Amino acid sequence: MGFEMPVDVDYFDHPKTLDLIAFLGKQEADIYPLRLWRWAAKYARTGVIPTGAPAVEAACGWRGAPGRLHKALVEAKF
């Protein structure tokens, strides 16, 4: 059986999402939390990501400067 991940209809207009886009300067930044949640549902079911920022950024498919996405996610309060 698959795993469902309900997303609020206001997600894309939510202040946290808009902050993340602003922090990174990339309109497509709204997809990173969704990618992280999908990955965590499969591989970090306890909510613990032992290797921290590098694993978070890899899960999101981040290709920018190391640590930048992780910092932006924290600043946006994701």
N, C-alpha and C positions, 0 to 999 in steps of 0.2 A: 504494500500500500504506500502511496506517495505521501509526501508532507505538504500541507497547505500553508501558505504564508499570506494571510490577509493583509492588505495594505489599505490604509485609510484613503478615502477619495481626496482628501485635502493634502496628502503627502507632498505633492509637487509644489504646492503653494505655501507649505508650512514655513514659518520663520526659520526653523533649524535647517531645512533644506535650502532655503534662499541664502542663509548665512554660509553654508558649505560652498555653494556656487560662488558667492562673493569672495570667500577666503581663497579659493583655488583659481578664481578667474576663468572658470570653464563651465559653460552652460550644461555640459554633459555630466557634471559632478553629481547630479541628483541620483545617478545610477549606483554610485559606490556603496551607500548604505544597503541598498537592496541586494547587491552582490555579496556583501559581508554577511548579512542575515541569512541568505541562502546557504552560504558556505558553513556558517556556524551551526545551522540546523543539521547539517550532515556530519561535520567533523569536530564541533566543539559544543556538544549538547549540554554540557555542564555550565557553559558560559565562560569557561576559562580558556584563554588562548596562551599557552605557556611561552611561546616564543615572541609574544608581543607584537610590536609595530611591524617587523618584517613579514610576519604571517598575515596580519591584517591587510597590509598593502598588497601582498601576493593574492590573497583571497579576492580582493577588489579588482585585480587586473591593473593596478597602478603602474604606470611606466614613467612617472616623473621622478623628481629628486627624492632620495630615500628620507623617510621621516616626515615629509611634507603633508601627505594625505593623512597620516595618523594624527599629526598635530591639528590639522583642520577639522577632522572628525571630533576630536576632543574639544576644540574651541567652539564648534557648533553644537556641542553637548549631545552628540550621538553616542 
